[in-house]
C-alpha cells in the first residue's frame, strides 16, 4: 500500500476502531463477567483512545497558529476590521 493511500484511509480506520470499542463495551456489559469485565473495559478504552488519535491526527494546524519552530508574526484580521482603525 502506498503512503498516499494509507493517509486517505487513516480517519476511516480510526473511526472503525472507535466503533469496535463501542461494540466491545456492549458485549462486555451484556456478559456481566464480573472481574473479567474490567479487562474488557480496559481493552475497549485503549482501542477507543488509539482510534480517536488515529482519526484526528491528520488535521492541519490552523493558518493563524504558528507551527513548531516558527516565530509568531502579525496577524491581519480576515473580517476587514483594520479599515475601522483608520
N, CA, C and O atoms as a printed pandas DataFrame, in Angstrom:
     atom_number atom_name residue_name chain_id  residue_number  x_coord  y_coord  z_coord
0              1         N          UNK        A               1    0.848   -1.175    0.000
1              2        CA          UNK        A               1    0.000    0.000    0.000
2              3         C          UNK        A               1    0.890    1.234    0.000
3              4         O          UNK        A               1    1.813    1.349    0.806
4              5         N          UNK        A               2    0.604    2.144   -0.904
5              6        CA          UNK        A               2    1.374    3.387   -0.958
6              7         C          UNK        A               2    1.004    4.284    0.209
7              8         O          UNK        A               2   -0.084    4.164    0.772
8              9         N          UNK        A               3    1.905    5.179    0.569
9             10        CA          UNK        A               3    1.686    6.079    1.694
10            11         C          UNK        A               3    0.499    7.004    1.447
11            12         O          UNK        A               3   -0.230    7.337    2.382
12            13         N          UNK        A               4    0.298    7.420    0.201
13            14        CA          UNK        A               4   -0.824    8.300   -0.129
14            15         C          UNK        A               4   -2.147    7.598    0.156
15            16         O          UNK        A               4   -3.057    8.205    0.720
16            17         N          UNK        A               5   -2.265    6.335   -0.224
17            18        CA          UNK        A               5   -3.493    5.585    0.028
18            19         C          UNK        A               5   -3.735    5.406    1.518
19            20         O          UNK        A               5   -4.876    5.472    1.976
20            21         N          UNK        A               6   -2.669    5.179    2.277
21            22        CA          UNK        A               6   -2.810    4.978    3.715
22            23         C          UNK        A               6   -3.304    6.244    4.406
23            24         O          UNK        A               6   -4.157    6.168    5.290
24            25         N          UNK        A               7   -2.781    7.410    4.016
25            26        CA          UNK        A               7   -3.212    8.664    4.645
26            27         C          UNK        A               7   -4.679    8.947    4.368
27            28         O          UNK        A               7   -5.364    9.538    5.202
28            29         N          UNK        A               8   -5.166    8.533    3.211
29            30        CA          UNK        A               8   -6.572    8.761    2.895
30            31         C          UNK        A               8   -7.476    7.864    3.731
31            32         O          UNK        A               8   -8.622    8.225    3.999
32            33         N          UNK        A               9   -6.984    6.713    4.144
33            34        CA          UNK        A               9   -7.810    5.766    4.900
34            35         C          UNK        A               9   -7.638    5.901    6.410
35            36         O          UNK        A               9   -8.343    5.228    7.163
36            37         N          UNK        A              10   -6.741    6.735    6.865
37            38        CA          UNK        A              10   -6.469    6.858    8.299
38            39         C          UNK        A              10   -7.713    7.227    9.104
39            40         O          UNK        A              10   -7.967    6.574   10.116
40            41         N          UNK        A              11   -8.506    8.231    8.721
41            42        CA          UNK        A              11   -9.716    8.533    9.507
42            43         C          UNK        A              11  -10.724    7.389    9.502
43            44         O          UNK        A              11  -11.402    7.157   10.502
44            45         N          UNK        A              12  -10.826    6.680    8.394
45            46        CA          UNK        A              12  -11.757    5.552    8.324
46            47         C          UNK        A              12  -11.321    4.435    9.268
47            48         O          UNK        A              12  -12.156    3.834    9.944
48            49         N          UNK        A              13  -10.041    4.158    9.316
49            50        CA          UNK        A              13   -9.521    3.132   10.219
50            51         C          UNK        A              13   -9.731    3.552   11.670
51            52         O          UNK        A              13  -10.120    2.732   12.501
52            53         N          UNK        A              14   -9.480    4.818   11.978
53            54        CA          UNK        A              14   -9.663    5.306   13.344
54            55         C          UNK        A              14  -11.105    5.226   13.803
55            56         O          UNK        A              14  -11.371    4.801   14.927
56            57         N          UNK        A              15  -12.041    5.627   12.957
57            58        CA          UNK        A              15  -13.452    5.552   13.342
58            59         C          UNK        A              15  -13.909    4.104   13.459
59            60         O          UNK        A              15  -14.752    3.793   14.300
60            61         N          UNK        A              16  -13.376    3.229   12.645
61            62        CA          UNK        A              16  -13.701    1.804   12.780
62            63         C          UNK        A              16  -13.237    1.279   14.130
63            64         O          UNK        A              16  -13.914    0.460   14.752
64            65         N          UNK        A              17  -12.088    1.751   14.577
65            66        CA          UNK        A              17  -11.593    1.331   15.888
66            67         C          UNK        A              17  -12.479    1.860   17.012
67            68         O          UNK        A              17  -12.709    1.158   17.996
68            69         N          UNK        A              18  -12.977    3.084   16.879
69            70        CA          UNK        A              18  -13.861    3.653   17.892
70            71         C          UNK        A              18  -15.170    2.859   17.950
71            72         O          UNK        A              18  -15.665    2.557   19.036
72            73         N          UNK        A              19  -15.724    2.525   16.795
73            74        CA          UNK        A              19  -16.967    1.740   16.777
74            75         C          UNK        A              19  -16.733    0.318   17.282
75            76         O          UNK        A              19  -17.615   -0.268   17.910
76            77         N          UNK        A              20  -15.563   -0.235   17.017
77            78        CA          UNK        A              20  -15.225   -1.553   17.557
78            79         C          UNK        A              20  -15.151   -1.503   19.078
79            80         O          UNK        A              20  -15.598   -2.427   19.758
80            81         N          UNK        A              21  -14.589   -0.430   19.604
81            82        CA          UNK        A              21  -14.521   -0.268   21.058
82            83         C          UNK        A              21  -15.926   -0.167   21.658
83            84         O          UNK        A              21  -16.186   -0.729   22.722
84            85         N          UNK        A              22  -16.829    0.544   20.983
85            86        CA          UNK        A              22  -18.205    0.626   21.481
86            87         C          UNK        A              22  -18.881   -0.738   21.461
87            88         O          UNK        A              22  -19.633   -1.077   22.374
88            89         N          UNK        A              23  -18.616   -1.513   20.426
89            90        CA          UNK        A              23  -19.159   -2.871   20.370
90            91         C          UNK        A              23  -18.593   -3.753   21.469
91            92         O          UNK        A              23  -19.312   -4.567   22.048
92            93         N          UNK        A              24  -17.313   -3.595   21.758
93            94        CA          UNK        A              24  -16.685   -4.368   22.827
94            95         C          UNK        A              24  -17.282   -4.009   24.186
95            96         O          UNK        A              24  -17.481   -4.887   25.026
96            97         N          UNK        A              25  -17.564   -2.749   24.403
97            98        CA          UNK        A              25  -18.219   -2.335   25.651
98            99         C          UNK        A              25  -19.614   -2.933   25.747
99           100         O          UNK        A              25  -20.027   -3.374   26.819
100          101         N          UNK        A              26  -20.344   -2.952   24.632
101          102        CA          UNK        A              26  -21.690   -3.527   24.648
102          103         C          UNK        A              26  -21.649   -5.022   24.968
103          104         O          UNK        A              26  -22.462   -5.508   25.754
104          105         N          UNK        A              27  -20.722   -5.741   24.375
105          106        CA          UNK        A              27  -20.609   -7.181   24.636
106          107         C          UNK        A              27  -20.178   -7.426   26.078
107          108         O          UNK        A              27  -20.709   -8.315   26.744
108          109         N          UNK        A              28  -19.223   -6.643   26.558
109          110        CA          UNK        A              28  -18.750   -6.801   27.933
110          111         C          UNK        A              28  -19.868   -6.511   28.928
111          112         O          UNK        A              28  -20.014   -7.221   29.923
112          113         N          UNK        A              29  -20.649   -5.481   28.666
113          114        CA          UNK        A              29  -21.764   -5.150   29.567
114          115         C          UNK        A              29  -22.841   -6.230   29.522
115          116         O          UNK        A              29  -23.473   -6.509   30.540
116          117         N          UNK        A              30  -23.055   -6.829   28.383
117          118        CA          UNK        A              30  -24.075   -7.871   28.247
118          119         C          UNK        A              30  -23.670   -9.144   28.983
119          120         O          UNK        A              30  -24.519   -9.813   29.573
120          121         N          UNK        A              31  -22.392   -9.484   28.955
121          122        CA          UNK        A              31  -21.937  -10.747   29.538
122          123         C          UNK        A              31  -21.862  -10.712   31.065
123          124         O          UNK        A              31  -21.981  -11.763   31.696
124          125         N          UNK        A              32  -21.671   -9.558   31.673
125          126        CA          UNK        A              32  -21.555   -9.434   33.135
126          127         C          UNK        A              32  -20.579  -10.470   33.683
127          128         O          UNK        A              32  -20.949  -11.284   34.529
128          129         N          UNK        A              33  -19.352  -10.443   33.211
129          130        CA          UNK        A              33  -18.369  -11.458   33.577
130          131         C          UNK        A              33  -17.614  -11.132   34.857
131          132         O          UNK        A              33  -16.524  -11.664   35.072
132          133         N          UNK        A              34  -18.146  -10.295   35.692
133          134        CA          UNK        A              34  -17.509   -9.986   36.974
134          135         C          UNK        A              34  -16.213   -9.221   36.790
135          136         O          UNK        A              34  -16.167   -8.215   36.083
136          137         N          UNK        A              35  -15.162   -9.706   37.431
137          138        CA          UNK        A              35  -13.867   -9.038   37.367
138          139         C          UNK        A              35  -13.267   -9.067   35.977
139          140         O          UNK        A              35  -12.443   -8.214   35.645
140          141         N          UNK        A              36  -13.657  -10.023   35.163
141          142        CA          UNK        A              36  -13.146  -10.069   33.790
142          143         C          UNK        A              36  -13.697   -8.917   32.946
143          144         O          UNK        A              36  -13.130   -8.580   31.906
144          145         N          UNK        A              37  -14.774   -8.329   33.383
145          146        CA          UNK        A              37  -15.321   -7.172   32.672
146          147         C          UNK        A              37  -14.337   -6.002   32.686
147          148         O          UNK        A              37  -14.281   -5.217   31.739
148          149         N          UNK        A              38  -13.571   -5.894   33.758
149          150        CA          UNK        A              38  -12.583   -4.811   33.839
150          151         C          UNK        A              38  -11.587   -4.924   32.696
151          152         O          UNK        A              38  -11.199   -3.916   32.105
152          153         N          UNK        A              39  -11.172   -6.147   32.382
153          154        CA          UNK        A              39  -10.241   -6.350   31.274
154          155         C          UNK        A              39  -10.883   -5.909   29.963
155          156         O          UNK        A              39  -10.240   -5.253   29.143
156          157         N          UNK        A              40  -12.147   -6.267   29.764
157          158        CA          UNK        A              40  -12.856   -5.856   28.544
158          159         C          UNK        A              40  -12.967   -4.354   28.419
159          160         O          UNK        A              40  -12.776   -3.794   27.340
160          161         N          UNK        A              41  -13.282   -3.694   29.545
161          162        CA          UNK        A              41  -13.397   -2.236   29.516
162          163         C          UNK        A              41  -12.049   -1.560   29.291
163          164         O          UNK        A              41  -11.973   -0.549   28.594
164          165         N          UNK        A              42  -10.989   -2.108   29.874
165          166        CA          UNK        A              42   -9.658   -1.532   29.659
166          167         C          UNK        A              42   -9.212   -1.681   28.205
167          168         O          UNK        A              42   -8.637   -0.759   27.626
168          169         N          UNK        A              43   -9.481   -2.840   27.626
169          170        CA          UNK        A              43   -9.142   -3.032   26.214
170          171         C          UNK        A              43   -9.950   -2.078   25.345
171          172         O          UNK        A              43   -9.416   -1.480   24.411
172          173         N          UNK        A              44  -11.241   -1.934   25.654
173          174        CA          UNK        A              44  -12.097   -1.025   24.882
174          175         C          UNK        A              44  -11.621    0.421   25.027
175          176         O          UNK        A              44  -11.642    1.174   24.054
176          177         N          UNK        A              45  -11.194    0.815   26.219
177          178        CA          UNK        A              45  -10.704    2.180   26.410
178          179         C          UNK        A              45   -9.433    2.415   25.608
179          180         O          UNK        A              45   -9.265    3.473   25.002
180          181         N          UNK        A              46   -8.544    1.442   25.603
181          182        CA          UNK        A              46   -7.313    1.578   24.821
182          183         C          UNK        A              46   -7.582    1.659   23.331
183          184         O          UNK        A              46   -6.997    2.486   22.632
184          185         N          UNK        A              47   -8.470    0.801   22.844
185          186        CA          UNK        A              47   -8.808    0.819   21.411
186          187         C          UNK        A              47   -9.488    2.133   21.046
187          188         O          UNK        A              47   -9.202    2.704   19.994
188          189         N          UNK        A              48  -10.384    2.617   21.902
189          190        CA          UNK        A              48  -11.086    3.873   21.616
190          191         C          UNK        A              48  -10.121    5.055   21.617
191          192         O          UNK        A              48  -10.209    5.921   20.747
192          193         N          UNK        A              49   -9.211    5.104   22.571
193          194        CA          UNK        A              49   -8.247    6.208   22.623
194          195         C          UNK        A              49   -7.327    6.195   21.403
195          196         O          UNK        A              49   -7.087    7.235   20.790
196          197         N          UNK        A              50   -6.818    5.021   21.056
197          198        CA          UNK        A              50   -5.947    4.912   19.893
198          199         C          UNK        A              50   -6.723    5.264   18.615
199          200         O          UNK        A              50   -6.189    5.939   17.734
200          201         N          UNK        A              51   -7.977    4.812   18.513
201          202        CA          UNK        A              51   -8.800    5.137   17.343
202          203         C          UNK        A              51   -9.096    6.617   17.240
203          204         O          UNK        A              51   -9.101    7.172   16.142
204          205         N          UNK        A              52   -9.347    7.274   18.381
205          206        CA          UNK        A              52   -9.618    8.709   18.373
206          207         C          UNK        A              52   -8.398    9.479   17.886
207          208         O          UNK        A              52   -8.514   10.378   17.053
208          209         N          UNK        A              53   -7.232    9.125   18.406
209          210        CA          UNK        A              53   -5.992    9.789   17.981
210          211         C          UNK        A              53   -5.723    9.501   16.510
211          212         O          UNK        A              53   -5.311   10.388   15.763
212          213         N          UNK        A              54   -5.955    8.269   16.100
213          214        CA          UNK        A              54   -5.716    7.865   14.711
214          215         C          UNK        A              54   -6.649    8.616   13.767
215          216         O          UNK        A              54   -6.274    8.920   12.635
216          217         N          UNK        A              55   -7.864    8.918   14.230
217          218        CA          UNK        A              55   -8.834    9.616   13.392
218          219         C          UNK        A              55   -8.450   11.072   13.174
219          220         O          UNK        A              55   -8.532   11.567   12.050
220          221         N          UNK        A              56   -8.031   11.768   14.230
221          222        CA          UNK        A              56   -7.830   13.212   14.153
222          223         C          UNK        A              56   -6.368   13.640   14.068
223          224         O          UNK        A              56   -6.080   14.824   14.239
224          225         N          UNK        A              57   -5.445   12.735   13.813
225          226        CA          UNK        A              57   -4.038   13.125   13.799
226          227         C          UNK        A              57   -3.630   13.865   12.544
227          228         O          UNK        A              57   -2.596   14.533   12.548
228          229         N          UNK        A              58   -4.395   13.776   11.472
229          230        CA          UNK        A              58   -4.036   14.412   10.218
230          231         C          UNK        A              58   -4.632   15.799   10.044
231          232         O          UNK        A              58   -4.501   16.392    8.973
232          233         N          UNK        A              59   -5.283   16.330   11.071
233          234        CA          UNK        A              59   -5.867   17.663   10.962
234          235         C          UNK        A              59   -4.732   18.684   10.961
235          236         O          UNK        A              59   -3.925   18.697   11.891
236          237         N          UNK        A              60   -4.649   19.534    9.947
237          238        CA          UNK        A              60   -3.551   20.502    9.891
238          239         C          UNK        A              60   -3.738   21.609   10.931
239          240         O          UNK        A              60   -4.842   21.836   11.427
240          241         N          UNK        A              61   -2.648   22.282   11.242
241          242        CA          UNK        A              61   -2.755   23.411   12.160
242          243         C          UNK        A              61   -3.474   24.548   11.443
243          244         O          UNK        A              61   -3.294   24.726   10.239
244          245         N          UNK        A              62   -4.278   25.312   12.159
245          246        CA          UNK        A              62   -4.972   26.435   11.533
246          247         C          UNK        A              62   -3.972   27.446   10.967
247          248         O          UNK        A              62   -2.848   27.537   11.462
248          249         N          UNK        A              63   -4.361   28.202    9.943
249          250        CA          UNK        A              63   -3.414   29.141    9.342
250          251         C          UNK        A              63   -2.972   30.252   10.280
251          252         O          UNK        A              63   -1.894   30.815   10.085
252          253         N          UNK        A              64   -3.759   30.585   11.283
253          254        CA          UNK        A              64   -3.387   31.667   12.182
254          255         C          UNK        A              64   -2.490   31.200   13.325
255          256         O          UNK        A              64   -1.993   32.025   14.091
256          257         N          UNK        A              65   -2.278   29.904   13.451
257          258        CA          UNK        A              65   -1.445   29.367   14.504
258          259         C          UNK        A              65   -0.054   29.087   13.960
259          260         O          UNK        A              65    0.078   28.338   12.991
260          261         N          UNK        A              66    0.985   29.659   14.547
261          262        CA          UNK        A              66    2.330   29.347   14.064
262          263         C          UNK        A              66    2.680   27.897   14.360
263          264         O          UNK        A              66    2.343   27.375   15.423
264          265         N          UNK        A              67    3.348   27.256   13.429
265          266        CA          UNK        A              67    3.764   25.882   13.593
266          267         C          UNK        A              67    4.971   25.781   14.499
267          268         O          UNK        A              67    5.491   26.794   14.968
268          269         N          UNK        A              68    5.421   24.551   14.749
269          270        CA          UNK        A              68    6.588   24.393   15.616
270          271         C          UNK        A              68    7.833   25.000   14.974
271          272         O          UNK        A              68    8.115   24.759   13.800
272          273         N          UNK        A              69    8.557   25.770   15.730
273          274        CA          UNK        A              69    9.774   26.396   15.246
274          275         C          UNK        A              69    9.556   27.702   14.511
275          276         O          UNK        A              69   10.523   28.301   14.043
276          277         N          UNK        A              70    8.324   28.164   14.392
277          278        CA          UNK        A              70    8.033   29.421   13.703
278          279         C          UNK        A              70    7.773   30.510   14.730
279          280         O          UNK        A              70    7.149   30.271   15.763
280          281         N          UNK        A              71    8.252   31.692   14.438
281          282        CA          UNK        A              71    8.001   32.833   15.314
282          283         C          UNK        A              71    6.612   33.394   15.030
283          284         O          UNK        A              71    6.209   33.487   13.871
284          285         N          UNK        A              72    5.884   33.765   16.064
285          286        CA          UNK        A              72    4.570   34.356   15.819
286          287         C          UNK        A              72    4.714   35.698   15.121
287          288         O          UNK        A              72    5.497   36.549   15.542
288          289         N          UNK        A              73    3.965   35.875   14.071
289          290        CA          UNK        A              73    4.038   37.107   13.301
290          291         C          UNK        A              73    2.750   37.890   13.404
291          292         O          UNK        A              73    1.809   37.463   14.073
292          293         N          UNK        A              74    2.704   39.034   12.745
293          294        CA          UNK        A              74    1.468   39.827   12.777
294          295         C          UNK        A              74    0.357   39.086   12.042
295          296         O          UNK        A              74    0.578   38.454   11.009
296          297         N          UNK        A              75   -0.816   39.181   12.593
297          298        CA          UNK        A              75   -1.974   38.519   12.008
298          299         C          UNK        A              75   -2.921   39.593   11.517
299          300         O          UNK        A              75   -3.353   40.446   12.293
300          301         N          UNK        A              76   -3.244   39.560   10.241
301          302        CA          UNK        A              76   -4.204   40.529    9.717
302          303         C          UNK        A              76   -5.592   39.926    9.824
303          304         O          UNK        A              76   -5.798   38.777    9.435
304          305         N          UNK        A              77   -6.544   40.685   10.344
305          306        CA          UNK        A              77   -7.890   40.148   10.501
306          307         C          UNK        A              77   -8.540   39.920    9.139
307          308         O          UNK        A              77   -8.377   40.709    8.209
308          309         N          UNK        A              78   -9.270   38.835    9.053
309          310        CA          UNK        A              78   -9.914   38.473    7.794
310          311         C          UNK        A              78  -11.252   39.182    7.621
311          312         O          UNK        A              78  -11.807   39.192    6.523
312          313         N          UNK        A              79  -11.779   39.781    8.700
313          314        CA          UNK        A              79  -13.081   40.420    8.582
314          315         C          UNK        A              79  -13.015   41.881    8.152
315          316         O          UNK        A              79  -14.054   42.534    8.052
316          317         N          UNK        A              80  -11.839   42.400    7.900
317          318        CA          UNK        A              80  -11.701   43.767    7.409
318          319         C          UNK        A              80  -11.782   44.814    8.480
319          320         O          UNK        A              80  -12.023   45.981    8.170
320          321         N          UNK        A              81  -11.589   44.445    9.751
321          322        CA          UNK        A              81  -11.730   45.413   10.831
322          323         C          UNK        A              81  -10.568   46.399   10.884
323          324         O          UNK        A              81  -10.640   47.390   11.612
324          325         N          UNK        A              82   -9.512   46.154   10.139
325          326        CA          UNK        A              82   -8.395   47.094   10.131
326          327         C          UNK        A              82   -8.773   48.416    9.462
327          328         O          UNK        A              82   -8.134   49.440    9.703
328          329         N          UNK        A              83   -9.811   48.392    8.623
329          330        CA          UNK        A              83  -10.260   49.627    7.982
330          331         C          UNK        A              83  -10.900   50.566    9.012
331          332         O          UNK        A              83  -10.927   51.780    8.808
332          333         N          UNK        A              84  -11.414   50.011   10.115
333          334        CA          UNK        A              84  -12.040   50.821   11.152
334          335         C          UNK        A              84  -10.987   51.583   11.959
335          336         O          UNK        A              84  -11.317   52.566   12.623
336          337         N          UNK        A              85   -9.734   51.148   11.912
337          338        CA          UNK        A              85   -8.683   51.806   12.670
338          339         C          UNK        A              85   -8.232   53.106   12.014
339          340         O          UNK        A              85   -7.589   53.926   12.671
340          341         N          UNK        A              86   -8.540   53.313   10.774
341          342        CA          UNK        A              86   -8.063   54.499   10.041
342          343         C          UNK        A              86   -8.856   55.722   10.372
343          344         O          UNK        A              86   -8.582   56.798    9.841
